[in-house]
Amino acid sequence: MIEPATASPLGSEIFALVALVVISIIVLLILRYYLPLRTTPAYLLVPVFFAIWLPANMIILVPIDLASSAMVDDIAARGIWLHQGTLKVAWRITYWLTFALTWFILPILAEFSDSGYREPRDKVLDSLRSNAQYYAIVFGSGIIGLIYVLISYGAFSESLQSTVMALAYCWGLALAIYLMGHGLVAIPRRLFRNANISGKLRRIQSQAPRIYEKMEDAEMNLEDLEMQVSELSKRRGGSVSLFQDWIEELLDLTNLPESGPATSRVVPGTGENNKILPTVITEKYMADLTRQLVRAKHSRSRWVSEWNRLLRDAVRTQAILDSAASKKLDFGAASPTAGVLDKYNPLTPYTRFLLHYHALPKLHIALGGLLSLASVCIVWSEVVKGLLPNFSVIRYSVVHHWQGENGQVGFAGQVIAAFWMMYMCAAALTSITEVKVWRGRALVRRNTAHESAFWYASQVARLSVPLSYNFMTFLGALYRDTVFYDFLGQLINLTGLGTRFDMLFPAIILVPVGATLFGLYGRFRRSVGLGVDLIDDDDEEVDIYGSGTWREGRDLIERELNGTSAAIRSRRSEAANRIAGGEARAAPIRSIPTSSSRRGARATGGPTTPLGTSPNTRPSVSGNTSGRRSRQAEPEDENFFEALGHRIQNTFDTMDAPRWFQDIKKPKWMGGDEEGAPAGPSSRGGNGADVRRWFGGGGGGSGEGRIRL
């Protein structure tokens, strides 16, 4: 790089400082949206802030590095540039802080916040024990990589540092490519789907039964744990006396009423005490109970928030559809928790109708088409950058000033590069929120669990460096002149394996792109009979074990909005009865009782029973007032004649015979008694003739005949 001594990047430095301040404000607003800043401890806010702030800075640091490292001596065409010494310091601080946050600080703090112990020392030890397996895998992979580098490279001067950086980059790149491939398809497709207002409403309705089930399961789980805390507080003496203060803190976390339901610790019919709690209360038991209680509270908060958001979206979407007739759109009064933009809306009902019914759908289509084209360009550039780098579309969109084979990035190219990086990061980070992760981690507005905040921040930090460097490889030989390449790229390319992995592995992006584009996640789920995916695939509506359909969701939303589907009041009594009876809940209740059954449960104080208690009946989320019949499982080995016999018997059994036909006596050979038995369908007993025998069906023993629809 040729840099005149008289050149001064003062204007660029001011621009960079202003950009850092703006990014800091945006990060603080993001944290405020998901976390209450006043009550959140500093040990969480500070690491999470830097875990988001440092990756966000790379969006402006990479374009500045590209413009500063150009080989053309044209200061006016550089755009925003800095001295190489400043860039080297910035990259070292950004990379090593991100590395430390990703692999050490955030995982330890996440387990520290999730630990149920009271004392900080016990929390730290529990966190280290929880991360022991994680670090064993990390250090084991590092040792294997170090041995490979020593054998292939034959030197030790930079092998350790290069191995650590290269392994971290390869793992982050593998995760980033997969998530980004999913997001590059999911984001444009979501925009196209949201352009269809009726289709959007149907998708919202199809999600309602599943979210409602999750909310009820979370509520039931929380109440079970609260009842355990209540039973624990009733103990006196023994080992419980050592944890009285701890138990009082757990009681403060619960929502038990002061006059809670009376619970009996005697199993009905046995007369013996049902010891739902261990005989000896230990510190480990108290820590596990605390951890489960905190997780259950956050899980309940998550699904309640999801349910309220779904209701709000359903109401708004239905109002938009209904406004087609009157040409006026009014969403009603804003809720107290709504944002400033929702509370202050200067539009008239007619202009609001034009905006939401005509303008926004067309804008979604236009933006979806633009992002689809951007996704195609990113996928194409990933595929050809290793073999045909001159055919990269992103390269020509960023590098505008060419002198022979050398290029220079100006201000316009820097802006375009920043937008490319923002879209790539948004595609990867959007997929993170859709990944099915353990412990039910989720981002909840103003109430995100501390462990979830640490986990999502660590994923942001982990993906930032691989995505930044992967974007720079789209630019051909130009990226080899950057400071970032001198700091990280040459260590990745230290061995032939690292070079081939960096250039050829990103072509694997075709796998997640194809899987998301053609809905392979849902097809694989249905083929193996699983009820969960690695990533949500809303390409088709799937009705599996109570997931429900859009019609059931529509009825459920209508009842909730009309006030006839209130929360089940007898949950706490049911939890107390299960604890008193020593019954462990084997599976979640996946039925939604009707409003009448709930009122009856509240009146009698008894628990709500799920629909379809027959062992041959699959539980389903019905909830509709039409009373959908439960379906019985038909045997798989039923042949054609047996099925025909079932239907003929069904015809005769459901036929109303005339009185003269009922007075006819059956002879003994037809199954009648000694005096004779009436032949009508109302008199069929256990020894009655079974017409299915004529067609090779099963016998007509007592209770074996079943009506087949």
Disulfide bonds with the S-S distance in Angstrom:
none
